[in-house]
Amino acid sequence: MDIKLVFDKEKIDRELIKTLDEIGITNPTEIQAKAIPYLIEKEDVIAQSNTGTGKTLAFGIPIVQNIKEKTREIEALVVVPTRELSQQVTKDLKEIATYKQLRVTKICGGESPNIQRASLKRGPSIVVATPGRLIDFIERRVINLDWIKFLVIDEADTMLEMGFIDDIEFIIRSIKNKHQTALFSATFPKPIIELTKKYQNQAKRIIINEDNKIAEDKLEQYYLCSSEKNKKELLVELINDIEPKKTIIFCRTKKDSYHIHKLIKNMGVRSVVINGDMSQNQRDRSMNSFKQTRTKIIVATDLLSRGIHVENVDYIINYNVPKNRDSYFHRIGRTARIGNTGKAITIIAGRETREFHELKRKITSLIKNFEGNVTYENQIPLEEAKSNSRNRGEGYGGGRSRSFSRNRGEGYGGTRSSDGGSRSSYGGN
């Protein structure tokens, strides 16, 4: 099968091409060019690609292409890990489904189940759902999956990290109709591979940037070092120097996210915060504010590191060293998206030096010492930070900080509550 660039009349409906043109999409990304032909021909697919490469349209275009106009049965189900991602995917699919008058409905926790029940009665042909609320609806027979022809599992590795893997199997088993399955994941841990072997039929495997490496000509990666006590002061110096236009600051814990947000507000910089402790309405307000030009910085936990698209993010600042290489790539993937450029800066202090060295060993990207436009009073060389850590008897990085956030439920902004609808609570958060 030809897997050339496929935005042409031979592969895609003319009206769909026209719709894509109207929203400014004229050329496919690599993942789209490779996945769309297989999916249009109803093949199962397992696809790996970095965040920000256009995965939603890679499955969205074939879904819309293959569903008949004005269909009022649920023929496509897209399962995503978080509420925020469900909103993003729903928005993207609605943009390209209008020419066929297809209805797209979002089912997730944190919103009224009665409103979502009513939306299902209006006959959507595509449903985007998070696992918790979807399973509630399946068990209560609110949703009918008998007509499903196309199942997408998006951000599968995040599902695994959040403890949803059993839920995904439950959802797949609930679909009795013969259907096509597409699984998208930034990484392929063993349980994900086992899932594909169990439920997919001779799936076509697509690999984009197998090592998760982001093009260094698009995304420049840096680090900055300070002592533990001067870390916040270094962050202030950095923000004053770079004067960010649209920046995300990632923190490892919810507590840190609140503290850093308060620090930035006291600087007089317009900013918002988002984490798993906040209600859905609060999180929506923060995201909407950040997407508008008046807000320059959003401070977030890893809740924001997957699947959310905000245009023209110029800097990613890691206030803490990410807990592993996947978390690092998911965070920095919020910038330099779909051909744009950006910079990622990781701030290192004290015990984090060992974690940073371990991170550098596991990735192939070049991470350079950041040199600002001015001299930072609170910046120190990496070797000095390492030496200070050893002298304080912190075990050159220690071990507790690496698992602390997960033990406290502060990694992805909480455990299953980030989905907003566990199997035991119908109403969500």
N, C-alpha and C positions, 0 to 999 in steps of 0.2 A: 504493500500500500504506500502511496505517495504521501510523505509527511512534510511536504513543502509548506510555505506560507499559504494560508488557506482563506484569507479574507477576499474571496472572489466568488463569482456567480456559479462556478462549478460545484462548490461545496456548501455554500450558504445562501439562503433565500435572499433575493434582491431587496425585499422590504427590510429584512434584518440588517443587511449591509447598509441600507439607507439610514436605519435607526442608529447604527454604530457611528456612521459619519456625523449624524446630527449631534451626538454627544462627544465628538472629537476623537473617536477611536478609528483609525484608518489602517494601522499595521499591527499584526499580532505580536505578542511577546513570544519568547522561545517556548515556554510551557504551553501557551495557547496553540502555537503552530504544531507542536508535537501531539498534544492531547486531543484537540478538536476532531481531527479525522477519525481516530479510533472511536471516540464517543459518539460521533454522528452515525457511524456504522454499527453502533450498539455493542461494541466490545467492552468487556470489563477492563478497568485501568487502575493501576497503582502508580501514583505519581509523586515524585519528590522534587521540590523546588523551594528556593529561598522565599521568605516572606517578601511581599511587595513586587511580585513578578506577574501579577494578573491571574491568579488561580481561579478567582470567582468567575470570570468570563470564560475560562478554559472549560468549566463544566456548565456554566450558564448558557452559553451560545448553543451547545448541542441540546440542552433541555428544551429551550424555547423552539429551536428548529424542529424537534421531533414530536412536540405536542400539537395536536390539531387545534385550529382556531376555535375560540369560545368554549373549550373543554371545561366542564364543571365537575369533573371528578378529580381527586388527588392522584396525579400520575407521577409527580416528582417530589421526593422528600430529601431535603438537605439538612443534615444534623451537624451542629456546630457546638463548641464547648461553652461559650459565654453569651450573655445577653447582648453585650456590645457588638460582638461579631454577628449575631443574628440580625441586629438592626442594619449593619453595614451590608450584609449579603442580601437581605430583603430589598434594600434600597437599590442596589446594583441590578438585581433581577427585574425589579419593576421597570427600571429604565429601558430594558431591552425587550420586555414582554408586552408592551402596550400595543404594538402593531397587530398582534393577534388577539387582543382583548383577553389576555390570560390574567387571572387573579392570583396574586401572590400573598400569602398570609404568614405572619410570624407567630410562633407559639413558644413562649419562654416564661420563666418565672419573673417575679417582680412586677407583673402587670395583672390586671383583673382577669381571672379565668373565665368569668361570664362574658366579657367582651370578646375574648378569644374563641369561646364556644360559639358565639353569634357569628363571628367571621367565618368559622368553618361551615356554618349552615348556608352561607352565601355562595358556596361552591367554588373554592379555590382549586386551581389545577396544580399549583406549586406551594409547598409548605416548607418553611425554614424553621427549625426547632432546636431547642436545647434539650438534653436528655431527660432531666427531671420532670419538667412539665409535660413533655411528650409521653413519658411512661405513665404519668397520672392519667392523661387523656386516653391512652390505650387501655389501661386497666378499667377505667370507668366507661369505656366504649363511647367516648365522646368523638373520637376520630376513627375514620374508616380507612384502613390501608389496603383494602382488597384490590384497588386498581393501580397500585404503585408499579410503574415500569422502570423508574430511574431512581436509584438511591445513591446519595453522595454522603460520605463521611469526611468532613473537612477538619483539618488540624487534628488528625488522629493521635499524634504523639502527645498533644496537650490533653486530650481525653484520657489518655493513659495516666499522665502525671496527676490529673485531678481525680482519679479513681473511678472513671466512668466506663472502663473497658467492659465490665459485666453488663452495664446498662446498654452499651452498644450491641452486645450479643443478643440481649433481650429484644431490642428493637428490630434487629435483622430477622430473628426468628418469628417475630410478629407479622412479618410480610409473607403471606402465603403465595402471592402471585409470582410468576416467573419474572424476574427483573434484572436490569443491568446495574452493576455496582461500581462506583468510582471512589477510590480512597486517596485522599491527598494528605501528605504529611511532610513536615520539614526534615524529620529524621525517621529512621526505621528500626526502633528497638525490637527485640525478639518477639514480644507479645503482639506487636503490630503485624509482623511477618506471619505469625501463626494465624492471626485473624484473617489475613488475605487468603492463606492456603485453605482455610476452613470454609470460607463463604464466597470466594470469587471463582469464576470459571475461566481458567487459562488467561489470566489477566495480563494485559500488556504493561510492561514496566517502563516507566519514563523517569530518567534521572537527569536533573538539571543541577550542576554544581554539586557533585556528590559530597565534597568535603565541606559543604555549607559556606564556601568562601565567597565573599562579596568582592566584586571588581574593585581593586584598589584605586583605579583612576576615577571611580565614582564616589567612593566612600573612604575618606582619610581617617585613620584610627590613631588615637593618641592616649597617653596617660599623664597624670600629674600626681606628685607625691607630696605628702605633708605629714606632720606629726598628728597623733590622734586629737590632741587638744586644739590644734589649729585648723582642723579640717573644714569647719564651717567658714572660717575666715578666708581660706583658700577658695572656697566656692564663691564667696562674695567677690573676691578679686577677679576671678574668672568671668563671672557674669558682667561685672562692670567693664571688663576689657573687651569681650567679644560682642557685647550689645546684641543679644539674640533677638531675632524677629519672630521665630516660631520654634520653640525648643521643648523637649521632653527631658525631665530629670527623673531618673529611676532610682527608687530606694528599695532596700530589701524588706523593710518592715512597714506596717501601717503607721506605727508610732513615729518612725523617721519621716515618713511622708508628711505628716502633720507638722512636725517641727521645721522641716525645710520649707514648707509652704509659708509658715508664719515668718520665717527668716526673710524670704524673698518679698513677701508683702511689706515687711518693715523697710525694705530697700526702696519701696515706691514703685516696684515693677508689677505690672498687672499679671496675676497668676491665679490658677485654680488647682485643686487637688482632686485625685480620684483614687479610691481603694475599695476593698471589699466590705468595709464597715458601713459604707454609705448606701442609702436607699437607691433604687433604680432612678427615681426622679432626680435625686441629687447628682448621680453620675451622668445622667443625660444632660443636665444643665451645665456641668463642668465641661463635657465634651463639646456641646454646642457653642459654649463660650470660647473654648480653645480654637475651634474651627473658624471662628470669626477673627478678624484682624486685631481687635482691641485687646485680646489676651495673648501675651507673648510666651508664657511658660505654663506648662502643666506638670505638676509633681505627682508621680504615680508609683504604685507597686507593679509587679510583673503582670498584674491583671491587664495592663494596657499594652503588653509586649507582643500580643498575638492577634493578628488578623485585622487590626484597626488601621484604616487608611486615613491619614490627614495629609493634605497636599502641602508641599513646600516646607517641610520640617528641615531647618538648617543645622541644628545641633541635637545630638543625643548626649546627655551627661549621665554617667553612672556614678551616683554618689557613693555607692558601695560596689565592690567587685562582685559581678554576677556569680551565682552559686555553681555554675557549670558552663561549658562551652555552648550548649544549646540555648541556655538563657541569655548568654552574651549575644549570640547571633540574632535571636528573636528581638532583643532590645534594639540593637543598632540597626536592624532592618526596618525600623520606623522612618529612617531617612534614606536618601539616595534610592528612592523607589522609582521603578519603571523608567530608567534612563536619567533621572535627576542626580545631582551631586549632594553631598552632605559630609558632616564631620561627627565623629564619635569620640568622646573624651571620658576616660575612666579615672576617677580620683581614688588614690590608694593611700591608706594610712595604717601605720602600726602593724597589727597582726594580719592585715590583708595582703602583705607583701608575698607571703608564701602562696596564697590562693592565686594571686596575679601571675606568679611565675609558673604555677601549674597550668593556668589558663593559657599562657603563651606557648607552653609546650604542646598543647592539644590542638592549637589552630595554626594555620600556615600563613595567616595574614600578618603583614608588617604593622606593629604597633610602636609608634615613635613617641619620644618625650615631647610634650607640648611646649612650644615656646611662644608666649604671648607677645602682644605689641609693647608691653611694658614688663618690667621685672616684678614678679610676685614675691612679696615679703615672706609669705608663708609656704612657698614651694621649697622642697628639699630634694636632693638627688635620690634615686631609687636605692642605691647602696646604703645611703645614710639611714633611710627608713628601715631597711632590712636590719642594719646594725642596731638601731634603737630598739627594734622589736626583740632582738636576741638579748640585749642588755637588760631589758625589763623582765626577762624570763617568761616571755609569752609563747615560747615554743615555736618561734618563727612562723607565726600565722595561727597557731592553736588549732583546735578542731571544733570547738563549740559553735563558733560563728557560722560554720558551714551548714549546720543543720538547725540552727536556732530558729530561723524563720519558719521552717516547715513544722517544727514541734509546736510552735505557737500559732500555727494556722495562718501565717502572714506571708506565705509565698505568693500565690496567685490571688491575694486579696481574700483568703478564706478557703475553706474546703468546698463542699458541694454547694454552699450558700451562694457562691459566685454564679451558679446557674439559676438560682432563685426558685427552684421548684423541686425539692427532693421527693422521692416516692412516698414518703410518709406525710408530707404536708401539701395539700392541694393548692393552697393559696400562694405559696412561695413566700418571699421576704416582704 
